[in-house]
Amino acid sequence: MRNGLRQSMAWLHAWSGLVVGWVLFAVFVTGTASYYRPEISQWMRPELTAAAAPLEAAGLGRAADFARTHLETAAKGARSWFITLPTPAHPVVDAIWRTKPGMPPEWATLDPATGAPMPVRQTKGGDFFYRFHFELSMPPLWGRWIVGICAMAMLVALLSGIVTHRRIFSDFFTFRRGAKSAQRSWLDAHNVTGVLALPFHLMITYTGLVTLALMYMPWGVTVAYDGDAQKFYAASGQVTAARPPAKSPAPLAPFGPMVERALALNAETLERLTVQNPGDANAVVVAVFEEPHGLMHRHPQIAFDGVTGAVIETTGAMKPAVGTFATMVGLHEAHFAGTALRLLFFVCGLMGTAMVATGLVLWSVARVPKPGAQAGFGQRLVEMLNVGTIAGMPAGVAAYFLANRLLPTGLAERADWEVRVFFAAWVVLALHALLRGPARAWRECFFASAVLFFGVALADMLTTGGAPLFGSPTAAGPFLGFDAVMLALSGCLAYAGYKIRLRRTAPSRATPRLQPAHGLPQR
């Protein structure tokens, strides 16, 4: 504390943000995209553009029985089945099963009217961004711990940044775009994007930590429920109770009557059926409904005996503490948001992404060596990581979408290949930054990303027959909007590359009265 509280907080703010900044940038990008997860998934399965009328209870029941018939043949030995029922936005039945824990799930897409397999391309769609947001495409335990540690560091950076800012309200309105010093401009950009959406940044960081709190601090549940977290979830009203397998074979009852009974008991949209212990005397069929409107994130459930079809349990009201937790999760995921509010969340997510990016750039700009001096290893490493992450990751996102349109639809492990293309493009641009140096790499990586995003819209028009752009009857609103966003991102990235090209010289260090670590005015 020798330099005073604000100076100490400035040091903490700079270093806590830098150490985890690259991971946080990726988390913000994918988390922001996840606000439009259904639309992304719909765009990535263009075969399903034709919206269907909502099915009645009897039609949903038949669709569920078609899936049951398919799973009884294709998923023998599976411990659980998941049947996603058709909706107007997703007019097919997805039958999903997992044979062993830790193994990737298998699935089939069926026509709800006939039960025949449908030729729909395999893709992870928007779910890839959603899971990357908190798992980083790593084993879940490792990925969630890494993201949690980074989120805690971000919370520290936010709070220390608030202490550091003496002029937080004036910074709300201050952005000196024409400042002679690059450091001054980057500092203003960082302040504006951080302060303007500060309530969102605090909320999204804190609620993100809360969503995984039981994994980070499991001791209370472990002691109270003898290490069986499933008992806790059932006792708190989040899910229905599981039954152990009886290890005695028994045929499943038809799903149709269960679906009709579930819809009679609950007015919400029936989202899916989860079948536990299929083919066993203790089989359970759980009808899972979409979230009721409101902040609280909960999915009402009705459990049926899989052999007799009788109702055995219905989830009730959540306990107060669990209801608070569910509200925090609902705030984080924003499923309650309508069109305008979801757009606001998306814009705030973009500002969070920009806040992290400008903070990373500001750190390196503030430490540009004096003329004639040589940059140290740490300075060069930070610059390379900045280019590879900030300019390289958008190329990976564009490549992921482009792979969805260009890879053969019958390719084995096609969904995994889309993810591999995402990482391959990201790694290629990061290596390019390492070989070319930051000055050229920034410009070239931004131009490459711009070309890829433009290519996404072009490939969509060519591979779908121009339906999204020329008003075909099969075109849906998300397609036209998605392509417009791709073109807008392409234009923004091209403009960024153009501006960097105009300013090829090293940033000036002639910024009087600034502390390099954070930009605090010196007394």
C-alpha positions in Angstrom: 0.0 0.0 0.0 3.0 2.3 -0.3 1.7 4.0 -3.3 -1.8 4.5 -1.9 -5.1 2.6 -2.3 -5.9 3.8 -5.9 -2.4 3.0 -7.2 -2.6 -0.5 -5.6 -6.0 -1.1 -7.1 -4.7 0.1 -10.5 -1.9 -2.5 -10.3 -4.4 -5.2 -9.3 -6.8 -4.2 -12.0 -4.2 -4.3 -14.7 -2.7 -7.6 -13.8 -5.8 -9.5 -12.8 -7.3 -8.5 -16.2 -4.2 -9.4 -18.2 -3.6 -12.9 -16.8 -7.1 -14.1 -17.7 -8.0 -11.6 -20.4 -7.5 -13.9 -23.4 -9.8 -16.6 -21.9 -12.3 -14.0 -20.9 -12.4 -12.6 -24.5 -13.3 -16.1 -25.8 -15.9 -16.5 -23.1 -17.5 -13.2 -23.8 -17.6 -13.8 -27.6 -19.2 -17.2 -27.3 -21.5 -16.2 -24.4 -22.7 -13.2 -26.4 -23.4 -15.4 -29.4 -25.4 -17.8 -27.1 -28.1 -15.2 -26.6 -29.1 -16.2 -30.2 -28.4 -19.8 -29.7 -31.7 -21.0 -31.2 -31.4 -18.8 -34.3 -27.8 -20.0 -34.8 -28.9 -23.6 -34.6 -31.8 -23.0 -37.0 -29.4 -21.3 -39.5 -27.0 -24.2 -39.3 -29.8 -26.7 -40.3 -31.2 -25.1 -43.4 -33.1 -28.2 -44.3 -35.5 -27.3 -41.5 -36.4 -23.8 -42.7 -40.1 -24.6 -43.5 -42.0 -23.9 -40.2 -44.6 -26.4 -39.4 -47.9 -25.8 -37.6 -47.8 -26.8 -33.9 -48.8 -30.4 -33.4 -51.7 -31.4 -31.2 -51.2 -33.7 -28.2 -52.0 -36.8 -30.3 -49.5 -35.8 -33.0 -46.8 -35.2 -30.4 -47.6 -38.6 -28.8 -47.2 -40.3 -32.2 -43.9 -38.5 -32.8 -42.7 -39.7 -29.4 -43.6 -43.3 -30.2 -41.8 -43.1 -33.5 -38.7 -42.1 -31.6 -39.2 -44.9 -29.0 -39.4 -47.4 -31.9 -36.2 -46.1 -33.4 -34.4 -46.1 -30.1 -35.4 -49.6 -29.1 -33.5 -50.7 -32.2 -30.6 -48.3 -32.5 -29.8 -47.6 -28.8 -29.8 -51.0 -27.2 -27.8 -51.0 -24.0 -28.1 -47.2 -23.6 -28.6 -46.0 -20.0 -30.8 -43.1 -21.0 -32.7 -41.7 -24.0 -33.6 -38.1 -24.8 -36.4 -37.3 -27.2 -36.7 -33.7 -28.4 -40.2 -33.1 -29.6 -41.1 -31.0 -32.7 -42.0 -27.3 -32.5 -42.7 -24.8 -35.3 -39.1 -23.6 -35.2 -37.7 -27.2 -35.0 -40.3 -29.4 -36.9 -38.5 -32.7 -36.4 -37.9 -35.3 -33.7 -34.4 -35.7 -32.3 -33.7 -39.1 -30.7 -30.5 -38.9 -28.6 -28.8 -41.6 -26.6 -25.7 -42.1 -24.6 -24.3 -45.6 -24.0 -21.6 -44.9 -21.5 -20.7 -41.9 -19.2 -18.1 -39.7 -20.8 -18.9 -40.9 -24.3 -20.2 -38.4 -26.9 -24.0 -38.8 -27.5 -25.4 -40.3 -30.6 -28.6 -39.1 -32.3 -31.0 -39.5 -35.2 -33.4 -37.0 -36.7 -36.8 -38.3 -37.6 -39.9 -37.1 -39.5 -42.6 -36.6 -36.8 -45.3 -37.6 -39.3 -43.8 -40.9 -40.5 -40.9 -41.7 -38.1 -38.5 -42.0 -41.1 -35.0 -40.7 -40.7 -34.5 -37.3 -42.2 -31.4 -36.2 -44.2 -30.5 -33.3 -41.9 -26.8 -32.3 -41.6 -25.1 -33.1 -38.3 -24.1 -30.0 -36.5 -23.7 -28.7 -32.9 -25.2 -25.4 -34.0 -25.4 -22.7 -31.3 -24.9 -25.4 -28.6 -21.2 -25.3 -29.4 -20.9 -21.6 -28.4 -23.1 -22.2 -25.4 -20.9 -25.0 -24.0 -17.7 -23.4 -25.1 -18.7 -20.4 -23.0 -18.3 -22.3 -19.8 -16.3 -25.4 -20.8 -13.9 -24.2 -23.4 -14.4 -27.5 -25.4 -12.4 -29.2 -22.6 -13.5 -32.0 -20.3 -16.4 -30.4 -18.3 -14.6 -30.5 -14.9 -11.5 -28.8 -16.2 -13.2 -26.3 -18.5 -15.6 -25.2 -15.8 -12.9 -24.7 -13.2 -10.8 -22.7 -15.6 -13.7 -20.5 -16.6 -14.7 -20.1 -12.9 -11.2 -19.0 -11.9 -11.2 -16.5 -14.8 -14.6 -15.2 -13.8 -13.4 -14.6 -10.2 -10.4 -12.7 -11.6 -12.7 -10.6 -13.7 -14.9 -9.8 -10.7 -11.7 -8.6 -8.9 -10.8 -6.6 -12.0 -14.2 -5.0 -12.1 -14.2 -4.0 -8.4 -10.7 -2.8 -8.5 -11.5 -0.8 -11.6 -14.4 0.9 -9.8 -12.1 1.9 -7.0 -9.5 3.1 -9.4 -11.9 5.5 -11.3 -12.2 8.8 -9.5 -14.1 10.3 -12.5 -16.3 7.3 -13.2 -19.3 9.4 -14.2 -17.3 11.7 -16.5 -15.7 8.6 -18.1 -19.2 7.5 -18.9 -19.3 10.3 -21.5 -15.7 10.7 -22.4 -14.1 9.2 -25.6 -11.3 11.2 -27.2 -11.3 9.6 -30.6 -8.9 12.1 -32.1 -6.4 12.0 -29.3 -2.8 12.3 -30.4 -1.8 9.5 -28.1 -2.9 6.0 -28.9 -2.7 5.2 -25.2 -5.2 8.0 -24.4 -7.6 6.7 -27.1 -7.4 3.1 -25.9 -7.9 4.2 -22.3 -11.0 6.1 -23.2 -12.3 3.2 -25.2 -11.7 0.8 -22.3 -13.4 3.2 -19.9 -16.4 3.8 -22.1 -17.1 0.1 -22.8 -16.5 -0.7 -19.2 -18.5 2.0 -17.5 -21.4 2.2 -20.0 -22.4 -1.4 -19.4 -21.0 -1.7 -15.8 -24.2 -3.0 -14.2 -24.4 -5.7 -16.9 -20.7 -6.7 -16.4 -21.1 -7.0 -12.7 -24.4 -9.0 -13.0 -23.1 -11.4 -15.7 -19.9 -12.1 -13.9 -21.4 -12.7 -10.5 -24.4 -14.8 -11.8 -21.9 -16.8 -13.9 -20.1 -17.7 -10.8 -23.3 -18.6 -9.0 -24.4 -21.0 -11.7 -21.5 -23.2 -11.0 -21.3 -22.5 -7.3 -22.2 -26.1 -6.3 -19.3 -27.4 -8.3 -16.8 -25.0 -6.7 -18.2 -25.4 -3.1 -19.9 -28.9 -3.0 -19.2 -29.6 0.7 -22.6 -28.7 2.2 -24.5 -30.9 -0.3 -21.9 -33.6 0.0 -22.3 -33.8 3.8 -26.1 -33.4 3.8 -26.8 -35.9 1.0 -24.0 -38.3 1.4 -22.4 -37.2 -1.9 -25.5 -37.8 -4.0 -26.1 -34.5 -5.7 -29.1 -36.0 -7.5 -30.9 -36.4 -4.2 -30.3 -32.7 -3.5 -31.7 -31.6 -6.9 -34.8 -33.8 -6.3 -35.3 -32.6 -2.7 -35.1 -29.0 -3.8 -37.7 -29.4 -6.4 -35.5 -28.9 -9.5 -35.9 -32.4 -10.9 -37.9 -35.6 -10.2 -36.3 -38.3 -8.2 -34.3 -41.0 -10.1 -34.9 -44.7 -9.6 -32.1 -47.3 -9.7 -32.4 -50.0 -12.3 -34.2 -53.2 -11.1 -32.0 -55.2 -13.5 -35.2 -57.0 -14.6 -36.3 -56.5 -18.2 -39.7 -55.1 -19.0 -41.2 -53.5 -22.1 -41.9 -49.8 -22.2 -45.4 -48.5 -22.3 -46.5 -46.4 -25.3 -45.4 -42.8 -25.0 -48.4 -41.3 -26.6 -50.8 -41.5 -23.6 -48.0 -40.2 -21.4 -47.5 -37.1 -23.6 -51.2 -36.4 -23.7 -51.5 -36.8 -19.9 -48.5 -34.5 -19.4 -50.0 -31.8 -21.6 -53.3 -32.1 -19.7 -51.5 -31.5 -16.4 -49.2 -28.6 -17.6 -50.0 -25.8 -20.1 -46.4 -25.0 -20.9 -44.7 -26.2 -24.1 -43.5 -29.8 -23.8 -39.8 -29.7 -24.7 -38.5 -33.2 -24.4 -38.9 -36.7 -22.9 -36.1 -38.2 -20.8 -36.2 -41.9 -20.5 -34.2 -43.4 -17.6 -33.4 -47.2 -17.5 -35.2 -48.0 -20.8 -36.2 -51.6 -21.1 -36.0 -52.1 -17.3 -38.8 -52.7 -14.8 -37.8 -49.5 -13.1 -37.9 -47.4 -16.2 -39.0 -43.8 -15.8 -40.2 -41.4 -18.5 -39.9 -37.7 -17.5 -41.8 -35.1 -19.5 -39.7 -31.8 -19.4 -41.4 -28.5 -20.2 -40.0 -25.2 -21.3 -39.4 -22.5 -18.7 -42.5 -20.6 -17.6 -42.3 -16.9 -18.4 -40.3 -15.1 -15.7 -36.8 -14.6 -14.3 -36.6 -18.0 -12.6 -34.8 -20.7 -14.6 -36.7 -23.9 -14.0 -38.2 -26.6 -16.2 -41.3 -28.2 -14.7 -41.2 -32.0 -14.9 -43.7 -34.9 -14.7 -42.4 -38.4 -14.1 -44.2 -41.5 -15.4 -43.6 -45.1 -14.6 -42.1 -46.4 -17.9 -43.8 -49.8 -17.7 -47.3 -48.8 -16.5 -47.5 -45.2 -17.7 -48.8 -44.0 -14.4 -47.8 -40.6 -13.0 -45.4 -41.1 -10.1 -44.1 -37.6 -9.4 -44.5 -33.9 -10.3 -42.0 -31.2 -9.5 -43.5 -28.5 -7.2 -42.5 -25.1 -6.1 -38.8 -24.6 -5.4 -37.5 -23.9 -2.0 -36.6 -20.2 -1.4 -32.8 -20.6 -1.5 -33.0 -22.7 -4.7 -35.5 -20.3 -6.2 -32.9 -17.5 -5.6 -30.3 -19.6 -7.3 -32.7 -20.3 -10.2 -33.3 -16.6 -10.6 -29.6 -15.9 -10.8 -29.3 -18.6 -13.5 -32.3 -17.0 -15.3 -30.6 -13.6 -15.2 -27.4 -15.0 -16.6 -29.0 -16.9 -19.5 -31.8 -14.3 -20.2 -34.3 -16.8 -21.5 -37.0 -14.6 -20.1 -36.0 -11.7 -22.4 -38.2 -10.5 -25.3 -36.8 -9.3 -28.6 -35.8 -5.8 -27.4 -34.3 -6.9 -24.0 -32.4 -9.8 -25.6 -30.9 -7.4 -28.1 -29.9 -5.1 -25.2 -28.2 -8.1 -23.5 -26.4 -8.9 -26.8 -25.2 -5.3 -27.2 -24.0 -5.3 -23.6 -22.2 -8.6 -24.3 -20.5 -7.0 -27.3 -19.4 -4.1 -25.0 -18.0 -6.6 -22.5 -16.0 -8.2 -25.3 -14.7 -4.8 -26.4 -13.9 -3.9 -22.8 -11.7 -7.0 -22.4 -10.1 -6.5 -25.9 -9.3 -2.8 -25.3 -7.9 -3.6 -21.8 -5.5 -6.1 -23.3 -4.4 -3.7 -26.0 -4.0 -0.9 -23.5 -1.7 -3.0 -21.4 0.7 -3.5 -24.3 0.3 0.1 -25.7 1.2 1.6 -22.3 4.4 -0.4 -22.3 5.7 0.3 -25.9 9.5 0.7 -25.5 11.1 4.1 -26.2 12.6 4.7 -29.6 15.7 2.6 -30.0 14.9 0.3 -27.1 14.1 -3.4 -27.7 10.8 -4.9 -26.5 11.2 -7.6 -23.9 9.9 -11.2 -24.1 6.9 -10.5 -22.0 5.9 -7.5 -24.1 6.2 -9.5 -27.3 4.3 -12.5 -25.9 1.4 -10.3 -24.8 1.2 -8.6 -28.3 1.2 -12.0 -30.0 -1.5 -13.4 -27.7 -3.5 -10.2 -28.3 -3.4 -10.6 -32.0 -4.0 -14.3 -32.0 -7.0 -14.0 -29.7 -8.7 -10.7 -30.6 -8.1 -10.9 -34.3 -7.8 -14.7 -34.6 -10.9 -15.9 -32.8 -13.4 -14.1 -35.1 -11.8 -16.0 -38.0 -12.5 -19.2 -36.2 -16.1 -18.3 -35.6 -16.5 -17.4 -39.3 -14.8 -20.6 -40.3 -17.2 -22.6 -38.1 -20.2 -21.1 -40.0 -18.5 -21.5 -43.3 -17.7 -25.2 -42.6 -21.4 -25.7 -41.9 -22.2 -24.7 -45.5 -19.3 -26.2 -47.3 -18.6 -29.6 -45.7 -20.4 -32.6 -47.3 -23.7 -33.3 -45.6 -22.9 -37.0 -45.4 -19.4 -36.6 -43.9 -18.8 -38.9 -41.0 -18.4 -37.0 -37.6 -19.5 -33.9 -39.5 -20.4 -32.0 -36.3 -16.9 -32.6 -34.9 -15.3 -31.5 -38.2 -17.0 -28.2 -37.9 -15.5 -27.7 -34.5 -12.1 -28.8 -35.8 -12.3 -26.2 -38.6 -13.1 -23.5 -35.9 -9.9 -24.3 -34.0 -7.8 -24.8 -37.1 -8.6 -21.3 -38.4 -8.0 -19.8 -35.0 -4.6 -21.6 -34.7 -3.5 -20.7 -38.2 -4.1 -16.9 -37.6 -2.4 -17.1 -34.2 0.6 -18.7 -35.8 0.5 -16.1 -38.6 0.7 -13.4 -35.9 3.7 -15.2 -34.4 5.5 -15.2 -37.8 4.6 -11.8 -39.2 4.9 -9.6 -36.1 2.1 -7.6 -34.5 2.1 -4.5 -36.8 1.4 -6.6 -39.9 -0.5 -9.4 -38.2 -3.2 -7.1 -36.8 -4.0 -5.8 -40.2 -3.8 -9.1 -42.1 -5.8 -11.0 -39.5 -8.6 -8.5 -39.5 -8.8 -8.6 -43.3 -8.7 -12.4 -43.3 -11.6 -12.5 -40.7 -13.5 -9.9 -42.8 -13.2 -12.1 -45.9 -14.3 -15.2 -44.0 -17.4 -13.5 -42.6 -18.3 -12.2 -46.1 -17.8 -15.7 -47.4 -20.3 -17.0 -44.9 -23.1 -14.8 -46.3 -22.0 -15.7 -49.8 -21.9 -19.4 -49.2 -25.3 -19.3 -47.6 -26.8 -17.7 -50.6 -25.1 -20.1 -53.0 -25.8 -23.3 -51.1 -29.4 -22.6 -50.2 -30.3 -21.3 -53.6 -30.5 -17.7 -52.5 -33.6 -18.3 -50.4 -32.6 -16.2 -47.5 -31.7 -13.2 -49.7 -34.4 -13.4 -52.4 -37.5 -14.1 -50.4 -38.1 -17.7 -51.2 -41.1 -19.2 -49.4 -38.8 -21.4 -47.5 -36.8 -18.5 -46.2 -37.1 -17.7 -42.5 -36.4 -14.4 -40.7 -33.3 -15.7 -38.8 -31.6 -16.5 -42.1 -31.8 -13.0 -43.5 -30.9 -11.5 -40.1 -28.0 -13.9 -39.7 -26.6 -13.0 -43.1 -27.0 -9.3 -42.4 -25.0 -9.8 -39.1 -22.3 -11.6 -41.0 -22.0 -8.8 -43.5 -21.9 -6.2 -40.7 -19.1 -8.1 -38.9 -17.2 -8.3 -42.2 -17.5 -4.6 -42.7 -16.4 -3.8 -39.1 -13.4 -6.0 -39.3 -12.4 -4.7 -42.7 -12.7 -1.1 -41.4 -10.5 -2.1 -38.4 -7.9 -3.5 -40.8 -8.1 -0.3 -42.9 -7.6 1.9 -39.9 -4.6 -0.1 -38.7 -3.1 0.2 -42.2 -3.4 4.0 -42.0 -1.6 4.0 -38.7 1.4 1.7 -39.3 3.8 3.6 -37.0 4.3 2.7 -33.4 1.9 4.3 -31.0 3.2 7.6 -29.4 4.3 7.5 -25.8 3.8 11.3 -25.5 1.0 10.9 -23.0 1.8 13.3 -20.1 0.6 12.6 -16.6 -0.4 9.0 -17.2 0.7 6.0 -15.2 1.5 3.2 -17.7 0.0 0.4 -15.6 -3.5 1.8 -15.9 -3.6 5.3 -17.0 -4.2 7.0 -13.6 -3.5 10.7 -13.6 -0.5 11.4 -11.5 -0.4 14.0 -8.8 
